[in-house]
Every structure is written in structure tokens, then in C-alpha cells.
Amino acid sequence: MIFLDVEKTLIVNGSEPLSKALNRILKSGTAVIVTKNKKFYGIIDDRHLSRGITDASKRKCLNSCVKPPVLNTESTVVERLNAFLNGHFKSVPVVEKSTRKPVGLTTRTDLLKDFLNMRILPQMMVSDIMSSPVYTLDHTSSVGETKREMKKKKANRLLVVRKGYPYGLISTFDLSTMMLKPKGRPRKSPIAEIVNPDEQPISELLRERVFSIDLSSTVEDAAKKMAAREVSSVLVTKKKKPVGVLSAVDIFRKISEMTKDEPDIFISGLKESEMRFYPYIKDSILDVINRFSKSFEIRNINVHVKKGKSVYSTNVFLNLKRGYVSVSAEDHVLTYAIDELTRDLYKVLERKKDYQKGRRKSRKTGHK
């Protein structure tokens, strides 16, 4: 089971002034959680702040937040993946399942790190899923010029250059951040009246440095770099010249495509009071199965749970294209029994995978 990484953030009451949230957003680059009657209500982030605010101290947080996809502390990896694919948010709020009390945020890079640990990233080159070609514009260009260029090129992201060298990346979402100033640059008041927003230079909107990776790199190499640098996209270069852009969302889309054909899983034996463990069991088993998806054709999975007088007995049965695998485990605590079951299942499948490799190698060399 991969547990949800949660990052602490500022949690404000909806009646508090927007000015309280702005400093946190500028400092963290993520978001602030807004509550109403002590329950989660929405978030405020730098991509969805609207224009036309002249005094943040007089505007309530409740009137400036948006409603993103929401995860809970028991959300599965698939649910987290879908949240980022469906919401276009850099971070997604996490709440307690029963009370809806906010816990914190989880980010795209948090999910990338989990995919790296799970070893289920697409085994392919960055060139297979990157966005290409790379369209560029000078850092002195205005917001209006950027919009027109994006429309002309039918592009959602542009590379900003300065004296011919990469300077930053700007997307259609970044254009909505006109209220906030970039990280690492002289801080001015985040609230300012602009007669014509389209005249604002895009250099004022760039908040992240550009990190690059060579075209000969794998998707896993790119994911490791994004996770280490805490960024959600990298520039792809060939002989130091930009040829594409790879984002965390590009990787998420590919993983989503790969998992659409995952085998059916059927869980039986749970009593009504134990059904809350269903997502835990399903996610734990699939976390193991996904690691061996290229080694075995698994047609369906059956998991059975039986509660005895003092222990839980668990069994998983895999129906493979060639044969089957059955593993059992037990413990006094159901989640511990499932953890032991998944550990043993991993060991069995790893041995079976090594055995198949050995047989294939023997055939090639002519040994029996």
C-alpha cells in the first residue's frame, strides 16, 4: 500500500481577508485551504486568482477560492491520478474521510515520487510522450502577444527565451496569475491596478527556472529529475537545443492509458463493518500486480477475507494466461494481514518472473 504524502499548508477560515492567504501563496508556490464551519470549502492558488482586486484586506477568502478535486486520507493511487488529470491543479487538497476536516495538500511531484517507488513508470523514451515542437518567444513579450502566439501556434505552453537561451516556461494557466509576482524576483505589491493587463510583460509571470533533460533520456530519468527539483515539467533538448517539453501530466496520462486495461479484482468475505477496508485491499493488491504487468498476463484476481475467532485469514488467487498463483496470510489485524499477503505475493511473482527468464535464456542457448 502506498500511503498518501500530505504537505502542511495554511488553513484559513473563509471569513478571513484574502491578504492573509497571499503571502503564503507567494512563499510556497502552492495553495491555501479555505474552510467554512470548520469543514473544507475550497482552495486559493496562484493560478486561479481573479483580476480586479484592488484591496486584498477587504476581500474575504471565501469569495476568492475555487473548488478542486478533493482526496481523502484513504484515497487510492488511481484516485489521486484522476484528480490531477481532471483538475489542472498543481496541488490537490486532502481531507479526513469521515469529518471532511482538511489535512493538507498533495502535489504532482508527490505522486511522481510514488510512481517511482512503485516502479510503474512507462518504460519508454521522453521523445515518445513529450509535447513537440517547442515554440518560443522573447522574455520582453507582453501578455497580449503571448496569447496571440499561443492561438496562432495552437499551443498551450511556450518556451520563453532571453538572448537566445531558455529563460522560463509559460502556459495558458500561467496567464491567469497576473496578480502574483515571480519567486526570487524583487517583491512588489501583489495587488496592483493595470489599465490593460495584456500590456504586462510576461517576465513578471515567470515563477520557475527551466530544468532540461536530453532527448536520449527515459521517462523515468525525467521523472527523477522533476521529483528531485520539485518541478512539474522539464525542457527536452538535443545538442542543447530545445526540441520538446515533458510534463508530469504527460506522464500521468500515459500511466492512465496503461492502467485502463488492468485485470478485474473481486474481493469477498468482508462484513458490512469491514467494507471501509475495501479500497485499502484493492489498492494494496494492484500496487503489486502493476509491477509485474509486463511479465504476466493476469486475467482476474480474487481476494477472500475470513475472520476467525482471533485472526483474519486472507487469500489471493491470480488467474494467469498460463497457470495460476495462490498466496495466503493471516494476522490479528486485517490491514497487517493484507500487508503480509502483498509482501508474500510480491516474492512469489518475483520468483516466478526469474524462473521464466531462466527458461527463456536456456532455450536461446540450447540448454535444457
C-alpha positions as CSV (number, residue, x, y, z in Angstrom):
1,M,0.0,0.0,0.0
2,I,1.4,3.4,-1.0
3,F,0.4,5.9,1.7
4,L,-0.7,9.4,0.6
5,D,2.0,12.1,1.0
6,V,0.5,15.2,2.6
7,E,2.2,18.5,2.9
8,K,1.1,21.0,5.5
9,T,-0.2,24.3,4.3
10,L,-2.0,27.4,5.7
11,I,-5.7,26.7,6.5
12,V,-7.8,29.9,6.8
13,N,-11.4,30.5,7.6
14,G,-13.5,31.7,4.7
15,S,-14.3,34.9,6.6
16,E,-10.7,36.0,6.9
17,P,-9.2,38.5,4.5
18,L,-7.5,37.4,1.2
19,S,-4.4,39.3,2.3
20,K,-3.7,36.6,4.9
21,A,-3.5,33.9,2.2
22,L,-1.4,35.9,-0.4
23,N,1.9,35.9,1.5
24,R,1.7,32.1,2.0
25,I,0.9,31.5,-1.7
26,L,3.8,33.7,-2.8
27,K,6.2,31.9,-0.4
28,S,5.1,28.3,-1.1
29,G,4.0,28.5,-4.7
30,T,1.2,26.0,-3.9
31,A,-2.1,26.8,-2.3
32,V,-4.0,27.8,0.8
33,I,-7.0,25.8,2.1
34,V,-10.2,27.6,2.9
35,T,-12.8,26.3,5.4
36,K,-16.4,27.1,6.2
37,N,-17.9,26.0,9.5
38,K,-14.6,24.1,10.2
39,K,-15.1,21.9,7.1
40,F,-13.3,22.0,3.8
41,Y,-14.7,24.6,1.3
42,G,-12.1,25.2,-1.4
43,I,-8.5,26.4,-2.1
44,I,-6.8,29.6,-3.2
45,D,-3.8,29.2,-5.5
46,D,-1.8,31.4,-7.8
47,R,-3.4,30.0,-11.0
48,H,-7.0,30.9,-10.2
49,L,-6.8,34.3,-8.5
50,S,-9.0,36.7,-10.5
51,R,-8.2,40.2,-11.6
52,G,-9.9,43.3,-10.4
53,I,-9.0,43.1,-6.7
54,T,-7.6,46.4,-5.5
55,D,-7.5,45.8,-1.8
56,A,-7.0,42.2,-0.6
57,S,-7.5,43.2,3.0
58,K,-11.2,43.9,2.3
59,R,-11.9,40.8,0.3
60,K,-12.9,37.5,2.0
61,C,-11.1,34.3,1.3
62,L,-14.4,32.6,0.7
63,N,-15.0,34.9,-2.3
64,S,-11.6,34.0,-3.9
65,C,-11.4,30.3,-3.6
66,V,-12.1,27.6,-6.2
67,K,-13.4,24.0,-5.9
68,P,-10.8,21.5,-6.9
69,P,-11.0,17.7,-6.9
70,V,-10.7,16.6,-3.3
71,L,-8.9,13.5,-1.9
72,N,-9.2,11.9,1.5
73,T,-6.6,10.2,3.6
74,E,-7.6,6.8,2.2
75,S,-7.6,7.7,-1.5
76,T,-6.0,5.2,-3.8
77,V,-3.2,5.9,-6.2
78,V,-5.7,5.7,-9.1
79,E,-8.0,8.3,-7.4
80,R,-5.0,10.6,-7.0
81,L,-4.0,10.1,-10.6
82,N,-7.5,11.0,-11.8
83,A,-7.7,14.1,-9.5
84,F,-4.6,15.6,-11.2
85,L,-5.8,14.7,-14.7
86,N,-9.3,16.1,-14.2
87,G,-8.4,19.3,-12.4
88,H,-5.3,21.1,-13.9
89,F,-4.1,21.9,-10.3
90,K,-0.5,21.8,-9.1
91,S,-1.7,20.6,-5.7
92,V,-4.8,18.9,-4.5
93,P,-6.4,19.1,-1.0
94,V,-6.6,16.1,1.3
95,V,-9.3,15.8,3.9
96,E,-10.2,13.3,6.6
97,K,-12.6,10.8,5.1
98,S,-15.2,10.9,7.9
99,T,-15.1,14.5,9.1
100,R,-14.1,16.4,5.9
101,K,-11.6,18.2,8.1
102,P,-8.7,19.5,5.9
103,V,-5.3,17.8,6.5
104,G,-3.1,19.4,3.8
105,L,-2.1,19.2,0.2
106,T,-0.5,16.6,-2.1
107,T,1.3,17.7,-5.2
108,R,2.1,16.4,-8.7
109,T,5.7,15.7,-7.6
110,D,4.5,13.7,-4.6
111,L,2.6,11.5,-7.0
112,L,5.6,11.2,-9.3
113,K,7.7,10.1,-6.3
114,D,5.2,7.4,-5.5
115,F,5.2,6.1,-9.1
116,L,9.0,6.0,-9.0
117,N,8.8,3.9,-5.8
118,M,6.2,1.7,-7.3
119,R,8.3,1.2,-10.4
120,I,5.3,1.5,-12.8
121,L,6.5,4.4,-14.9
122,P,6.2,4.0,-18.7
123,Q,9.3,2.2,-20.0
124,M,9.9,4.5,-22.9
125,M,11.9,7.5,-24.1
126,V,10.9,11.1,-23.4
127,S,10.5,11.6,-27.1
128,D,7.5,9.1,-27.1
129,I,5.3,11.3,-24.9
130,M,6.7,14.8,-24.9
131,S,5.0,17.8,-26.4
132,S,6.7,19.0,-29.6
133,P,7.8,21.2,-31.3
134,V,8.8,23.9,-28.8
135,Y,7.5,27.3,-29.7
136,T,9.5,30.2,-28.3
137,L,9.1,33.9,-27.7
138,D,11.3,36.6,-26.1
139,H,11.0,37.5,-22.4
140,T,10.2,41.1,-23.3
141,S,6.9,39.9,-25.0
142,S,3.6,41.1,-23.5
143,V,0.7,39.0,-22.2
144,G,-1.3,40.0,-25.2
145,E,1.5,39.0,-27.6
146,T,1.8,35.7,-25.8
147,K,-1.9,35.0,-26.1
148,R,-1.8,35.7,-29.8
149,E,1.2,33.5,-30.3
150,M,-0.4,30.6,-28.4
151,K,-3.6,31.0,-30.5
152,K,-1.5,31.1,-33.8
153,K,0.6,28.0,-32.9
154,K,-2.3,26.2,-31.2
155,A,0.0,25.7,-28.2
156,N,-0.8,25.6,-24.5
157,R,2.8,26.1,-23.5
158,L,5.6,28.3,-24.8
159,L,9.4,28.5,-24.0
160,V,10.5,32.0,-23.0
161,V,14.0,32.9,-24.1
162,R,16.4,35.7,-23.2
163,K,19.3,36.4,-25.6
164,G,18.5,33.1,-27.3
165,Y,18.8,31.0,-24.1
166,P,15.9,29.3,-22.2
167,Y,14.6,31.6,-19.5
168,G,11.3,30.1,-18.4
169,L,8.1,28.2,-19.5
170,I,4.7,29.9,-19.7
171,S,1.4,28.1,-20.1
172,T,-2.2,29.1,-20.6
173,F,-2.7,28.6,-16.9
174,D,0.2,30.9,-16.0
175,L,-1.5,33.8,-17.8
176,S,-4.1,33.8,-15.1
177,T,-1.5,34.7,-12.4
178,M,-1.3,38.4,-13.1
179,M,-1.9,39.3,-9.5
180,L,1.2,37.4,-8.2
181,K,4.9,38.2,-8.8
182,P,7.5,35.5,-9.5
183,K,9.7,33.7,-7.0
184,G,13.2,35.0,-6.5
185,R,12.5,38.4,-8.1
186,P,12.0,41.8,-6.4
187,R,8.7,41.5,-4.5
188,K,6.2,44.2,-5.2
189,S,2.6,44.5,-4.1
190,P,0.7,41.5,-5.4
191,I,-2.3,43.8,-5.8
192,A,-1.9,46.4,-8.5
193,E,-4.2,48.0,-11.0
194,I,-3.3,47.6,-14.6
195,V,-5.1,49.6,-17.2
196,N,-4.6,47.0,-19.8
197,P,-3.5,43.5,-18.5
198,D,-2.4,42.5,-22.0
199,E,0.3,45.1,-21.9
200,Q,2.0,43.4,-18.9
201,P,5.4,41.8,-19.7
202,I,5.4,38.0,-19.3
203,S,8.7,38.2,-17.4
204,E,6.5,39.3,-14.5
205,L,4.6,36.0,-14.6
206,L,7.6,33.5,-14.7
207,R,8.0,31.8,-11.4
208,E,10.1,28.7,-12.1
209,R,13.5,28.1,-13.5
210,V,13.8,25.8,-16.6
211,F,15.3,22.4,-16.0
212,S,16.3,20.4,-19.1
213,I,16.9,16.8,-19.9
214,D,18.5,15.3,-23.0
215,L,16.3,13.7,-25.7
216,S,18.1,10.4,-25.2
217,S,16.7,10.1,-21.6
218,T,14.0,7.8,-20.5
219,V,10.7,8.9,-18.9
220,E,12.0,7.5,-15.6
221,D,15.1,9.8,-15.9
222,A,12.8,12.8,-16.4
223,A,10.5,11.8,-13.5
224,K,13.5,11.5,-11.2
225,K,14.7,15.0,-12.2
226,M,11.3,16.5,-11.7
227,A,10.9,14.9,-8.3
228,A,14.4,16.0,-7.2
229,R,13.9,19.6,-8.4
230,E,10.2,19.7,-7.2
231,V,9.0,20.9,-10.6
232,S,6.2,19.5,-12.8
233,S,7.8,19.8,-16.2
234,V,11.2,19.7,-17.9
235,L,12.6,21.0,-21.2
236,V,13.8,18.3,-23.6
237,T,16.9,19.2,-25.6
238,K,19.0,17.8,-28.4
239,K,22.6,19.1,-28.5
240,K,21.4,21.8,-26.1
241,K,18.7,23.0,-28.4
242,P,15.1,22.7,-27.2
243,V,13.0,20.1,-29.1
244,G,10.1,19.4,-26.7
245,V,8.6,19.7,-23.2
246,L,7.7,16.9,-20.9
247,S,5.3,17.5,-18.0
248,A,4.1,15.4,-15.1
249,V,0.6,15.5,-16.6
250,D,2.0,13.9,-19.8
251,I,3.4,11.1,-17.7
252,F,0.1,10.8,-15.7
253,R,-1.9,10.5,-19.0
254,K,0.3,7.7,-20.2
255,I,0.1,5.8,-16.9
256,S,-3.7,6.2,-17.1
257,E,-3.8,4.7,-20.5
258,M,-1.6,1.8,-19.3
259,T,-3.9,1.0,-16.3
260,K,-7.2,1.2,-18.2
261,D,-6.7,-2.5,-19.1
262,E,-5.8,-3.6,-15.6
263,P,-7.3,-7.0,-14.6
264,D,-10.6,-7.3,-12.7
265,I,-10.3,-7.7,-9.0
266,F,-13.0,-9.3,-6.9
267,I,-12.9,-9.1,-3.1
268,S,-15.2,-11.3,-1.0
269,G,-15.8,-12.2,2.7
270,L,-15.9,-8.6,4.1
271,K,-18.6,-7.9,6.6
272,E,-20.6,-4.6,6.3
273,S,-18.5,-3.1,9.2
274,E,-15.3,-4.1,7.3
275,M,-16.2,-2.6,3.9
276,R,-14.2,0.5,4.7
277,F,-11.1,-1.7,4.1
278,Y,-12.1,-2.5,0.5
279,P,-10.1,0.4,-1.1
280,Y,-7.1,-0.5,1.1
281,I,-7.2,-4.1,0.0
282,K,-7.8,-3.3,-3.7
283,D,-5.0,-0.7,-3.9
284,S,-2.5,-2.9,-2.0
285,I,-3.0,-5.8,-4.3
286,L,-3.0,-3.7,-7.5
287,D,0.2,-1.9,-6.4
288,V,1.9,-5.3,-6.5
289,I,0.2,-6.5,-9.7
290,N,1.1,-3.4,-11.6
291,R,4.8,-4.1,-11.0
292,F,4.5,-7.4,-12.9
293,S,2.1,-6.3,-15.7
294,K,4.7,-6.8,-18.4
295,S,5.8,-10.2,-17.1
296,F,2.4,-11.9,-16.7
297,E,-0.9,-11.7,-18.4
298,I,-3.2,-11.7,-15.4
299,R,-6.9,-12.2,-16.4
300,N,-8.5,-11.8,-13.0
301,I,-7.8,-11.5,-9.3
302,N,-9.8,-13.0,-6.4
303,V,-9.2,-11.9,-2.8
304,H,-11.0,-13.6,0.1
305,V,-11.1,-12.5,3.7
306,K,-12.3,-14.7,6.5
307,K,-12.5,-13.5,10.1
308,G,-11.9,-16.2,12.7
309,K,-12.1,-16.1,16.5
310,S,-8.8,-14.2,16.8
311,V,-7.2,-13.8,13.4
312,Y,-8.1,-12.7,9.9
313,S,-7.2,-15.3,7.2
314,T,-6.6,-13.8,3.7
315,N,-6.1,-15.4,0.3
316,V,-5.3,-14.0,-3.1
317,F,-5.8,-16.1,-6.3
318,L,-4.4,-14.9,-9.6
319,N,-5.8,-16.5,-12.8
320,L,-2.9,-16.2,-15.3
321,K,-2.8,-16.9,-19.0
322,R,-0.6,-19.8,-18.2
323,G,-1.4,-21.3,-14.8
324,Y,-2.3,-19.6,-11.5
325,V,-0.8,-18.1,-8.3
326,S,-2.3,-18.6,-4.8
327,V,-1.0,-16.9,-1.7
328,S,-2.3,-16.9,1.9
329,A,-1.6,-14.9,5.0
330,E,-3.1,-14.2,8.4
331,D,-2.9,-11.8,11.3
332,H,-4.9,-10.5,14.3
333,V,-5.3,-7.1,12.4
334,L,-6.8,-7.1,8.9
335,T,-4.5,-4.4,7.5
336,Y,-1.5,-6.3,8.8
337,A,-2.8,-9.5,7.2
338,I,-3.1,-7.7,3.9
339,D,0.3,-6.2,4.2
340,E,1.8,-9.7,4.8
341,L,-0.3,-11.0,1.9
342,T,1.1,-8.4,-0.5
343,R,4.7,-8.9,0.6
344,D,4.4,-12.7,0.0
345,L,2.6,-12.2,-3.3
346,Y,5.4,-9.9,-4.5
347,K,8.0,-12.6,-3.5
348,V,6.1,-15.3,-5.3
349,L,5.7,-13.3,-8.5
350,E,9.4,-12.2,-8.4
351,R,10.5,-15.8,-8.2
352,K,8.1,-16.8,-11.0
353,K,9.4,-14.0,-13.1
354,D,13.1,-15.0,-12.5
355,Y,12.2,-18.6,-13.4
356,Q,10.6,-17.6,-16.7
357,K,13.7,-15.5,-17.5
358,G,15.9,-18.5,-16.8
359,R,13.8,-20.8,-19.1
360,R,13.9,-18.3,-21.9
361,K,17.6,-17.9,-21.5
362,S,18.1,-21.7,-21.6
363,R,16.1,-22.1,-24.8
364,K,18.2,-19.4,-26.5
365,T,21.4,-21.1,-25.5
366,G,20.2,-24.6,-26.4
367,H,20.4,-25.9,-22.8
368,K,17.6,-28.0,-21.2
